[in-house]
Amino acid sequence: MTQQPLMTDSTALARHRARIKADALFLQETAADEIEDRMAMVNKPFKSIALVTGFPEFWSARFPKAVMIADTDTLSVEPQTHDLVIHAMSLHWANDPVGQLIQCRRALKPDGLFLSVAFGGETLTELRACLGQAESEVTGGLSPRVAPMADLRDMGGLLQRAGFALPVADQISQTVEYGDAYALMRDLRAMGENNALAGRLRKPTRRAVLHRAATLYRDAFSTAAGRISATFELTFLAGWAPSDSQPKPLRPGSAQSRLADALNAHETKLPD
């Protein structure tokens, strides 16, 4: 069988993450706060937590009782050993997102909870558009620069494909302002989120491309204060390892009362 090409250059990704700066991890802070809020809404204690991430120092400080698991293609987890698995800010770089979710489900005990947070499809939509247009104008071609990120519906579908029960997907969007596009790109490097795509351009980007992209960005996405805005979307997933104790959908046709009666509405039959 022909092996599928990899999306992410894991060596480059590790190199970028080794250069992160603590003061640039504000999106990780937001992600961790949201995960803690979601855990607090579950009326259940968690005694064995596994946390899959490429940022172990940050997440171990927020979840000191969790076992840190590297976000490699094959996760170092044993089947049915945890009652909570968190996949933190790494799924958007996964070569096989469904495979990651399946491994997390298998690591859960029956009725164990899975939570995930990763960048969603609208993240850096402005930068993606400006870099693409600038490169096309200057060089006549395009090269991969921003990782493709799935939208909310696609991510929810991944949970179902991975075999989770009671799947839920939601998202939040955060707009961040920068002085210019160069400041945004510097911040992405400080976050460890700069270009690690396997198909990326392997030589420095021409200055003319960057200058044109910065100009397009300023013209199209300036704020009233003369700065630029950048969108970061966080997508959250939640699902449960299947268990006999979980609620099951009723058999079709087993309802004991009519919806029209409950709504005090007139029911009109559709024509054949």
C-alpha positions in Angstrom: 0.0 0.0 0.0 1.1 3.6 -0.7 1.8 5.5 2.5 -0.1 8.8 2.7 2.0 11.9 2.8 2.5 13.5 6.2 1.0 17.0 6.8 3.3 17.9 9.6 7.1 17.9 9.8 7.5 16.7 13.4 11.1 17.7 13.6 10.4 21.3 12.7 7.4 21.3 15.0 9.5 20.2 18.0 12.2 22.8 17.1 9.6 25.6 17.0 8.1 24.5 20.4 11.6 24.4 22.0 11.8 28.2 21.3 8.4 29.2 22.9 8.3 32.2 25.2 6.1 32.0 28.3 4.6 35.5 27.8 3.3 34.5 24.4 1.1 31.6 25.7 -2.0 33.6 26.3 -4.0 31.4 24.0 -2.9 28.3 26.0 -4.1 30.1 29.1 -7.5 30.7 27.6 -7.6 27.0 26.5 -6.7 25.8 30.0 -9.3 28.0 31.6 -12.0 26.7 29.3 -11.0 23.1 29.9 -11.2 23.6 33.7 -14.6 25.2 33.3 -15.8 22.2 31.3 -14.4 19.8 34.0 -16.2 21.7 36.7 -19.6 21.2 34.9 -19.2 17.4 35.2 -20.5 16.0 38.5 -17.8 13.3 38.7 -14.4 13.1 40.3 -11.4 12.3 38.1 -8.7 10.1 39.7 -6.6 9.2 36.7 -6.0 11.9 34.1 -3.9 11.7 31.0 -3.0 14.9 29.1 -1.8 14.7 25.5 0.1 17.9 24.5 3.2 19.3 22.9 3.5 21.9 25.7 4.1 19.7 28.8 5.7 22.4 31.0 2.7 24.7 30.6 0.0 22.1 31.0 1.6 20.2 33.9 1.7 23.4 35.9 -2.1 23.8 35.3 -2.9 20.1 35.9 -0.1 18.8 38.2 -1.9 15.4 38.9 -2.1 14.5 35.2 0.2 12.2 33.4 1.8 14.1 30.5 1.7 12.2 27.1 3.7 13.4 24.1 1.5 14.2 21.1 3.3 11.7 18.8 1.4 9.8 16.1 1.3 6.8 18.4 0.3 7.8 21.9 2.0 6.2 24.9 -1.2 5.2 26.7 -2.4 1.9 27.9 -6.0 0.7 27.2 -8.7 1.5 29.7 -6.4 3.1 32.3 -7.8 6.7 32.6 -11.1 8.2 33.6 -10.2 11.5 31.8 -8.1 12.2 28.8 -7.4 15.8 27.7 -5.9 16.5 24.2 -4.5 20.0 24.6 -3.6 22.4 21.7 -2.1 19.7 19.5 -4.8 18.2 17.4 -4.5 20.8 14.6 -1.0 19.5 13.9 -1.9 15.8 14.0 -1.2 13.8 10.8 -4.1 11.5 11.7 -6.7 13.3 13.9 -9.1 10.4 13.9 -6.3 8.1 14.9 -5.5 10.4 17.8 -9.1 10.4 19.0 -9.4 6.6 18.7 -6.3 6.1 20.8 -7.7 8.5 23.4 -11.0 6.6 23.5 -9.2 3.3 24.0 -7.2 4.8 26.9 -10.4 5.6 28.7 -12.2 3.4 31.2 -15.9 2.8 30.3 -17.8 6.0 30.9 -14.5 8.0 30.9 -14.5 11.6 29.6 -12.5 12.9 26.7 -11.9 16.7 26.3 -9.9 18.4 23.5 -9.0 21.9 22.6 -7.2 22.9 19.4 -7.2 25.7 16.9 -10.3 25.8 14.6 -10.9 26.6 11.0 -11.1 30.4 11.2 -7.8 30.7 12.9 -5.4 33.2 11.1 -7.9 33.4 8.2 -6.7 37.0 7.6 -3.0 36.0 7.5 -3.7 33.1 5.2 -5.5 35.2 2.7 -2.9 38.0 2.6 0.1 35.6 2.3 -1.6 33.7 -0.4 -2.4 36.8 -2.5 1.0 38.3 -1.9 2.9 35.2 -3.0 0.7 34.7 -6.0 1.3 38.3 -7.1 5.0 38.3 -6.5 6.1 34.8 -7.5 3.1 33.5 -9.5 2.7 30.5 -7.2 1.6 29.3 -3.8 3.2 27.3 -1.0 1.6 25.9 2.2 2.0 28.4 5.0 -0.8 27.9 7.5 -1.9 24.5 8.7 -5.4 23.5 7.4 -7.8 23.5 10.3 -11.1 21.8 10.4 -14.4 23.6 11.0 -16.8 22.8 13.9 -19.0 20.4 12.0 -16.0 18.4 10.7 -14.5 18.1 14.2 -17.8 16.9 15.6 -17.9 14.2 12.9 -14.4 13.1 14.0 -15.8 12.3 17.5 -18.5 10.1 16.0 -16.0 8.3 13.7 -13.7 7.6 16.7 -16.6 5.9 18.5 -17.3 8.4 21.3 -20.7 8.4 22.9 -22.7 11.7 23.6 -20.3 13.8 21.4 -20.3 17.6 21.7 -18.3 20.2 19.8 -18.3 23.9 20.4 -16.0 26.8 19.8 -15.0 30.3 20.9 -13.3 33.0 18.8 -10.8 35.5 20.1 -9.6 38.6 18.1 -6.1 39.9 18.9 -4.7 43.2 17.7 -1.1 43.7 16.6 0.9 46.7 15.4 1.4 45.0 12.0 1.7 41.7 10.2 5.3 41.3 11.2 4.4 41.6 14.9 1.8 38.9 14.4 4.3 36.5 12.7 6.8 37.2 15.5 4.1 36.2 18.1 3.4 33.0 16.2 7.0 32.0 16.5 7.0 32.8 20.2 3.9 30.6 20.6 5.6 27.7 18.7 2.8 27.9 16.1 4.8 29.0 13.0 4.9 27.0 9.8 5.8 23.3 10.4 4.0 21.9 7.4 5.9 19.1 5.6 5.2 20.7 2.2 6.3 24.2 3.3 8.8 26.3 1.3 12.3 25.2 2.3 14.0 28.5 1.6 13.5 31.9 3.2 10.4 33.8 1.9 11.3 36.7 -0.4 11.1 40.1 1.3 8.8 41.3 -1.4 6.2 38.7 -0.5 6.3 39.6 3.2 6.1 43.3 2.4 3.2 42.9 0.0 1.4 40.6 2.6 1.9 43.2 5.3 0.5 45.9 3.1 -2.5 43.8 2.1 -3.2 43.0 5.8 -3.0 46.6 6.8 -5.4 47.7 4.0 -7.9 45.0 4.6 -7.9 44.3 8.3 -7.0 47.6 10.1 -8.7 48.6 13.3 -9.9 52.1 14.1 -6.7 52.6 16.1 -4.5 51.8 13.1 -3.5 48.3 14.2 -4.4 45.0 12.6 -6.7 42.3 13.9 -6.0 38.5 13.9 -8.6 35.8 14.5 -7.9 32.8 16.7 -10.6 30.2 17.0 -10.5 27.5 19.7 -12.5 24.3 19.0 -13.5 22.2 22.0 -14.6 18.5 21.8 -16.1 16.3 24.4 -17.2 12.7 24.3 -17.5 9.7 26.6 -16.1 6.2 26.3 -19.2 4.0 25.7 -20.7 2.3 28.8 -23.9 0.4 29.5 -24.8 2.9 32.2 -25.1 5.8 29.7 -28.6 6.9 28.4 -29.7 5.3 25.2 -31.9 6.8 22.5 -35.5 5.5 22.5 -36.5 3.0 19.8 -38.2 4.9 16.9 -42.0 4.8 17.2 -41.9 4.1 21.0 -43.2 7.6 22.1 -46.3 7.5 24.3 -47.5 11.0 23.4 -47.6 13.2 20.3 -45.4 16.3 19.9 -48.3 18.3 18.5 -50.3 17.6 21.7 -47.5 18.8 23.9 -47.2 22.0 21.9 -50.9 22.4 21.6 -50.5 22.7 17.9 -52.5 21.5 14.9 -50.8 18.7 13.0 -51.0 18.9 9.2 -50.2 15.8 7.2 -47.8 16.1 4.4 -49.1 15.2 0.9 -48.0 11.9 -0.5 
